[in-house]
Amino acid sequence: MARSGAMGLPSQQVLTVLSRHITALHKALLVVEGGSTRRQAAERFEPPVYGPRRDRIERQLALWTPH
Protein backbone atom coordinates (compact mmCIF):
# COMPACT_ATOMS: atom_id res chain seq x y z
CA MET A 1 0.00 0.00 0.00
CA ALA A 2 2.86 2.36 0.77
CA ARG A 3 4.32 1.83 -2.69
CA SER A 4 0.99 2.47 -4.40
CA GLY A 5 0.49 5.58 -2.28
CA ALA A 6 3.91 6.84 -3.30
CA MET A 7 2.88 6.30 -6.92
CA GLY A 8 -0.21 8.43 -6.36
CA LEU A 9 -2.76 5.64 -6.64
CA PRO A 10 -5.84 5.98 -4.44
CA SER A 11 -6.04 3.23 -1.84
CA GLN A 12 -9.64 2.45 -2.84
CA GLN A 13 -8.49 1.74 -6.40
CA VAL A 14 -5.73 -0.59 -5.18
CA LEU A 15 -8.14 -2.48 -2.93
CA THR A 16 -10.66 -2.84 -5.76
CA VAL A 17 -8.04 -4.31 -8.10
CA LEU A 18 -6.76 -6.61 -5.35
CA SER A 19 -10.28 -7.80 -4.56
CA ARG A 20 -10.96 -8.60 -8.22
CA HIS A 21 -7.68 -10.50 -8.50
CA ILE A 22 -8.39 -12.57 -5.40
CA THR A 23 -11.89 -13.34 -6.66
CA ALA A 24 -10.48 -14.47 -10.03
CA LEU A 25 -7.88 -16.63 -8.27
CA HIS A 26 -10.57 -18.22 -6.13
CA LYS A 27 -12.68 -19.03 -9.20
CA ALA A 28 -9.62 -20.49 -10.94
CA LEU A 29 -8.78 -22.56 -7.87
CA LEU A 30 -12.28 -24.03 -7.92
CA VAL A 31 -11.63 -25.03 -11.54
CA VAL A 32 -8.41 -26.76 -10.44
CA GLU A 33 -10.23 -28.53 -7.63
CA GLY A 34 -12.72 -29.70 -10.26
CA GLY A 35 -9.96 -31.59 -12.07
CA SER A 36 -8.42 -29.06 -14.45
CA THR A 37 -4.74 -28.16 -14.46
CA ARG A 38 -3.49 -24.81 -13.18
CA ARG A 39 -2.66 -23.89 -16.80
CA GLN A 40 -6.23 -24.65 -17.92
CA ALA A 41 -7.61 -22.59 -15.04
CA ALA A 42 -5.32 -19.66 -15.88
CA GLU A 43 -6.42 -19.85 -19.52
CA ARG A 44 -10.05 -19.39 -18.40
CA PHE A 45 -9.33 -16.06 -16.69
CA GLU A 46 -11.53 -13.16 -17.76
CA PRO A 47 -10.10 -11.05 -19.28
CA PRO A 48 -7.60 -13.56 -20.71
CA VAL A 49 -4.00 -13.48 -19.50
CA TYR A 50 -0.92 -14.44 -21.51
CA GLY A 51 2.80 -14.96 -21.18
CA PRO A 52 4.58 -14.08 -17.94
CA ARG A 53 1.37 -12.97 -16.23
CA ARG A 54 -0.22 -16.37 -16.86
CA ASP A 55 2.90 -18.03 -15.42
CA ARG A 56 2.62 -15.87 -12.28
CA ILE A 57 -1.05 -16.77 -11.91
CA GLU A 58 -0.20 -20.47 -12.17
CA ARG A 59 2.39 -20.04 -9.39
CA GLN A 60 -0.15 -18.19 -7.26
CA LEU A 61 -2.65 -21.02 -7.75
CA ALA A 62 -0.01 -23.50 -6.60
CA LEU A 63 0.59 -21.51 -3.41
CA TRP A 64 -2.91 -20.46 -2.41
CA THR A 65 -5.70 -22.55 -0.93
CA PRO A 66 -9.11 -21.20 0.07
CA HIS A 67 -9.34 -23.45 3.15
Helices and strands as residue ranges (DSSP letters): H 2-6, H 11-33, H 38-43, H 51-63
